[in-house]
Structure formats: C-alpha cells, structure tokens
Amino acid sequence: MSASGHSRVAPPPRPSALPEEAADRPLTGYAHDYAQGHATGRHRHDRAQLLYATQGVMRIETDAAAFVVPPGRALWVPARLPHGVTMQGTVAMRALFLRADAAASGPAATTVMAVSPLLRELILAACAEPAEWDPAGRAPHVAALILDEIARAAPLSWLGLPVLRDARLRRLATALEADPGSDLTLERWAERCGASPRTLTRLFRRETGMSFGRWRQALRLAEAAALLAQGVPPARAAAAVGYASAQAFGAAFRAALGVTPGALAGG
C-alpha cells in the first residue's frame, strides 16, 4: 500500500456525471470491470460512494490515507472527497452512488467496512437495476435494506494507513512497501533514514497515532490481505509479510479483520 505520501496539487476535477450519479434516486449501482494496473487518476464525485469489488484488489488514496480494499470489504468515500483508485489484478467493481439524504446512513469519514453476505447480494441487485429505477418496483426495498446494512457494517481500520508527510518516514514506508517481510529493527531503519530511533518514534506517534511496530503490523496485514485476494495461499502470504509462524499470522489476521486468512483467500 502506498503510504509514502504525494505532493500537494490543485483539487482534482470532477468527472462528467455518470448516469448512475445523476439519477434522481437515493442510491444507484455502478458496475464496471477494470484491467490490471488501471488507474483512475485523482478525481472527486458530488455523491458519496461505496466502492466494492467482487474480484481484484483496489488501492485507494486520499490526501489523508491509503487503503487496500480486497473482495469482501468496501470503502466508504464521502461526497466530493479527492481520491484515486489503482486496480491490482482484474477488478470487477460493483459500487454504489448515494444521494446526500441516503449518504447520512454512512460514516462521516472515509472508512473501510466489512461487507456482509446480505449486503453483497444487495449491491449486486442494485447494480442490476437501471439508473432511473422504478419507484414502484423492487429497487426501493433493495435500497432501504442497503442503507440499513451500511449503518450496521463494522469498520476495519487495519486496511487503511495514514499518509506520511516527513521525508524520513516516507523513505522507510517506501522500503517496507517493497519488502513488508523485512525484519529490520527501528534502530536499523533509523540508520538508513538518517534519524535517531527516538526521532522516528516521535514522528510515527505524531503522524499516525501509532507506534512503529503497530504501524508495520497494519501495513503487513493490509499487504497480506491483497496477496490472499489474488489467490496466494495463506502460508505463503504470511511468510511474504514477515510472519514466521502461520499460527501467529492467523491469530493477528483474525483479530484485525474479523475473518481467517483462508476466508479472505476465498473472496
């Protein structure tokens, strides 16, 4: 996950409104498949979104944080929030646009959330409806159930990491993103980044609200989730992100994401 930050730029453009976004309905479904590596570029929408994919991993960056969103999880994006999406693997996006009144059911901030089996089926049902769906048909009932499920969905903070501003932290983050299994200590990282361990500790607390160890664990679990979603076996994913014990990896993964690594590997 890219947590290393980016330079400040002018607010991104709002793309031409999609039919699903312009429809006079509380919510609409949006279905589109994307190729590996496709990047949307920085943009924003006037309506809130629930970004969800039945296949592939979405890596989503805002000014404040970077998120890894595998199948079975979704990202709530508030209206008019600048963000960019990069596809890892072939991504089958099945997303929602929510009008302001409907968006009140969701969180105030960008949030990764669990998608229950019921919510998954409801999202697919909404995507099967036209943008201007029939108010006398089944769509209003689907929409009402979706809003209830969104309100009940559990947040998953472990799949999002704050963007790092300090150049020394960005160097460390870039190196760990490339090799999340690295077992270098904070003292060794301090030598590489040109700062004392005490300075790095203070910077991590200031910029992330976490210790270095907790931040690294969050990065490792997010990267493991991406690997699992791409079909990497749990034991290989554990080793790739620095867990010597599959049992320890499984316990940490369940505690953070609420599911076993095998369940996520199954999509």
C-alpha positions as CSV (number, residue, x, y, z in Angstrom):
1,M,0.0,0.0,0.0
2,S,1.3,3.4,-0.8
3,A,1.5,5.3,2.5
4,S,4.5,7.3,1.5
5,G,2.6,10.4,0.5
6,H,2.5,12.7,-2.5
7,S,2.9,16.4,-3.3
8,R,0.0,18.8,-2.8
9,V,-1.8,19.6,-6.1
10,A,-4.8,21.6,-7.1
11,P,-8.2,20.0,-6.3
12,P,-8.8,17.2,-8.9
13,P,-11.5,17.7,-11.4
14,R,-15.0,16.3,-11.0
15,P,-15.6,13.9,-13.9
16,S,-18.7,14.3,-16.1
17,A,-21.6,12.9,-14.1
18,L,-22.3,9.3,-14.8
19,P,-26.0,8.3,-15.3
20,E,-25.8,6.4,-12.0
21,E,-24.6,9.6,-10.2
22,A,-27.0,12.0,-11.8
23,A,-30.2,9.9,-11.3
24,D,-32.8,11.3,-9.0
25,R,-32.8,8.2,-6.8
26,P,-31.4,7.8,-3.2
27,L,-28.8,5.3,-4.5
28,T,-27.8,3.6,-7.7
29,G,-25.5,0.8,-8.6
30,Y,-22.4,1.1,-10.8
31,A,-20.9,-2.0,-12.4
32,H,-17.6,-1.9,-14.4
33,D,-14.7,-4.2,-14.9
34,Y,-11.1,-2.8,-15.0
35,A,-7.8,-4.3,-16.2
36,Q,-4.8,-4.9,-14.0
37,G,-3.0,-1.7,-13.3
38,H,-5.7,0.7,-14.4
39,A,-5.6,4.0,-12.5
40,T,-8.4,6.4,-12.4
41,G,-6.3,9.4,-11.5
42,R,-7.2,11.9,-8.8
43,H,-10.9,12.9,-9.1
44,R,-14.0,13.5,-6.9
45,H,-17.7,13.0,-7.1
46,D,-20.6,15.0,-5.9
47,R,-22.2,12.0,-4.3
48,A,-20.8,9.6,-1.7
49,Q,-19.7,6.2,-2.9
50,L,-19.4,2.7,-1.5
51,L,-16.5,1.2,-3.5
52,Y,-16.8,-2.6,-3.7
53,A,-15.4,-5.2,-6.0
54,T,-16.3,-8.9,-6.3
55,Q,-12.9,-9.6,-7.8
56,G,-9.5,-8.0,-7.6
57,V,-7.9,-5.5,-5.1
58,M,-8.5,-1.8,-5.2
59,R,-5.8,0.5,-3.8
60,I,-7.3,3.9,-3.0
61,E,-5.5,7.0,-1.9
62,T,-6.9,10.2,-0.4
63,D,-4.9,13.2,0.9
64,A,-5.0,11.7,4.4
65,A,-4.7,7.9,4.0
66,A,-4.1,5.0,1.7
67,F,-6.4,1.9,1.7
68,V,-6.2,-1.6,0.5
69,V,-9.7,-3.0,-0.3
70,P,-9.9,-6.7,-1.2
71,P,-13.1,-8.5,-2.1
72,G,-15.4,-8.9,0.9
73,R,-14.5,-5.4,2.0
74,A,-15.7,-1.9,0.8
75,L,-14.5,1.7,1.1
76,W,-16.9,4.4,2.0
77,V,-15.9,7.6,0.3
78,P,-17.7,10.8,1.3
79,A,-19.0,13.2,-1.3
80,R,-16.5,15.5,-3.0
81,L,-13.5,13.8,-1.4
82,P,-10.5,13.8,-3.8
83,H,-9.2,10.3,-4.3
84,G,-7.6,7.9,-6.8
85,V,-8.1,4.2,-7.4
86,T,-5.5,1.8,-8.8
87,M,-6.5,-1.7,-9.7
88,Q,-4.4,-4.7,-8.6
89,G,-5.5,-7.7,-10.7
90,T,-8.6,-7.7,-12.9
91,V,-11.1,-5.7,-10.8
92,A,-14.9,-6.3,-11.1
93,M,-16.1,-3.1,-9.4
94,R,-19.7,-3.1,-8.2
95,A,-20.1,0.2,-6.5
96,L,-22.9,2.5,-5.2
97,F,-23.5,6.2,-5.6
98,L,-25.6,7.7,-2.7
99,R,-27.5,10.9,-2.7
100,A,-27.0,13.2,0.3
101,D,-30.1,12.0,2.1
102,A,-29.1,8.4,1.7
103,A,-25.5,9.0,2.5
104,A,-26.5,10.0,6.0
105,S,-26.7,6.3,6.8
106,G,-22.9,6.0,6.3
107,P,-19.9,7.2,8.3
108,A,-18.8,10.8,8.2
109,A,-15.2,9.9,7.2
110,T,-13.5,7.6,4.7
111,T,-13.9,4.1,6.1
112,V,-13.1,0.5,5.2
113,M,-16.0,-1.7,6.2
114,A,-16.9,-5.3,6.2
115,V,-19.5,-6.4,3.6
116,S,-21.9,-9.0,4.9
117,P,-23.2,-11.7,2.6
118,L,-26.6,-9.9,2.6
119,L,-25.0,-6.5,1.7
120,R,-23.0,-8.2,-1.1
121,E,-26.2,-9.6,-2.7
122,L,-28.0,-6.3,-2.3
123,I,-25.2,-4.4,-4.0
124,L,-25.4,-6.8,-6.9
125,A,-29.1,-6.4,-7.1
126,A,-28.8,-2.6,-7.1
127,C,-26.2,-2.9,-10.0
128,A,-28.8,-4.9,-12.0
129,E,-31.3,-2.1,-11.8
130,P,-31.3,0.9,-14.3
131,A,-30.1,4.2,-13.0
132,E,-33.6,5.6,-13.0
133,W,-35.1,2.6,-11.4
134,D,-38.9,2.1,-11.0
135,P,-40.1,3.6,-7.7
136,A,-42.9,1.1,-7.7
137,G,-40.6,-1.9,-8.2
138,R,-38.3,-3.9,-6.0
139,A,-35.4,-1.3,-6.1
140,P,-36.8,0.9,-3.3
141,H,-36.8,-2.1,-1.0
142,V,-33.3,-3.1,-2.0
143,A,-32.1,0.5,-1.4
144,A,-33.7,0.6,2.1
145,L,-32.0,-2.7,3.0
146,I,-28.7,-1.5,1.7
147,L,-28.8,1.7,3.9
148,D,-29.6,-0.5,6.9
149,E,-26.7,-2.8,6.2
150,I,-24.3,0.1,5.7
151,A,-25.3,1.6,9.0
152,R,-24.6,-1.8,10.7
153,A,-21.3,-2.5,8.9
154,A,-18.2,-3.0,11.0
155,P,-15.3,-0.6,10.3
156,L,-11.9,-2.1,9.6
157,S,-9.2,0.4,10.4
158,W,-6.4,-2.1,9.7
159,L,-6.8,-1.8,5.9
160,G,-6.0,1.9,5.9
161,L,-2.8,3.7,6.8
162,P,-2.3,7.5,7.3
163,V,-0.2,9.2,4.6
164,L,3.2,10.0,5.9
165,R,4.5,13.6,5.5
166,D,8.0,13.5,6.9
167,A,10.6,12.6,4.2
168,R,12.4,10.2,6.6
169,L,9.2,8.3,7.3
170,R,8.4,8.2,3.6
171,R,11.7,6.6,2.8
172,L,11.1,4.0,5.4
173,A,7.5,3.4,4.2
174,T,8.6,3.0,0.6
175,A,11.2,0.4,1.6
176,L,8.7,-1.6,3.7
177,E,6.0,-1.4,1.0
178,A,8.5,-3.0,-1.4
179,D,9.5,-5.6,1.2
180,P,6.9,-5.9,4.0
181,G,8.6,-9.0,5.3
182,S,11.8,-7.1,6.3
183,D,12.7,-7.7,9.9
184,L,14.9,-4.7,10.4
185,T,14.6,-3.1,13.8
186,L,13.6,0.5,14.3
187,E,17.3,1.2,15.2
188,R,18.4,-0.2,11.8
189,W,15.7,1.8,10.0
190,A,16.9,4.9,11.8
191,E,20.4,4.4,10.5
192,R,19.0,4.1,6.9
193,C,16.7,7.1,7.2
194,G,19.2,9.5,8.8
195,A,17.3,9.9,12.0
196,S,17.6,8.6,15.6
197,P,15.3,5.9,16.8
198,R,13.9,8.4,19.3
199,T,13.1,10.8,16.4
200,L,11.4,8.1,14.3
201,T,9.3,7.0,17.3
202,R,8.2,10.6,17.9
203,L,7.4,11.1,14.2
204,F,5.3,7.9,14.0
205,R,3.3,8.9,17.0
206,R,2.8,12.4,15.7
207,E,1.8,11.5,12.1
208,T,0.0,8.2,12.6
209,G,-1.1,8.0,16.3
210,M,0.7,4.6,16.3
211,S,4.0,3.1,17.3
212,F,6.3,1.9,14.6
213,G,5.5,-1.7,15.5
214,R,1.8,-1.2,15.3
215,W,2.1,0.7,12.0
216,R,4.3,-2.0,10.5
217,Q,1.8,-4.7,11.6
218,A,-1.1,-2.8,9.9
219,L,0.9,-2.5,6.7
220,R,1.8,-6.2,6.8
221,L,-1.8,-7.3,7.3
222,A,-3.1,-5.0,4.5
223,E,-0.5,-6.4,2.1
224,A,-1.3,-9.9,3.2
225,A,-5.0,-9.2,2.5
226,A,-4.1,-8.1,-1.0
227,L,-2.0,-11.3,-1.6
228,L,-4.7,-13.5,-0.3
229,A,-7.3,-11.9,-2.5
230,Q,-5.1,-12.7,-5.5
231,G,-5.0,-16.4,-4.7
232,V,-1.7,-16.6,-2.7
233,P,-2.0,-19.4,-0.1
234,P,-2.2,-18.2,3.5
235,A,1.2,-19.8,4.4
236,R,2.9,-18.0,1.6
237,A,1.2,-14.7,2.3
238,A,2.3,-15.0,5.9
239,A,5.9,-15.6,5.0
240,A,5.9,-12.8,2.4
241,V,4.9,-10.2,5.0
242,G,7.2,-11.3,7.7
243,Y,5.4,-13.9,9.8
244,A,7.5,-16.9,10.7
245,S,4.5,-18.7,12.2
246,A,1.3,-19.4,10.3
247,Q,-0.5,-19.7,13.6
248,A,0.7,-16.2,14.7
249,F,-0.3,-14.8,11.3
250,G,-3.8,-16.3,11.5
251,A,-4.4,-15.0,15.0
252,A,-3.3,-11.5,14.1
253,F,-5.3,-11.5,10.9
254,R,-8.5,-12.7,12.7
255,A,-8.1,-10.1,15.4
256,A,-7.7,-7.3,12.9
257,L,-10.0,-8.2,10.1
258,G,-12.6,-10.5,11.8
259,V,-12.1,-13.4,9.4
260,T,-9.5,-16.1,8.9
261,P,-6.9,-15.8,6.1
262,G,-8.5,-18.7,4.4
263,A,-11.9,-17.0,4.3
264,L,-10.4,-13.9,2.6
265,A,-8.5,-16.1,0.2
266,G,-11.9,-17.5,-0.9
267,G,-13.0,-14.0,-1.8
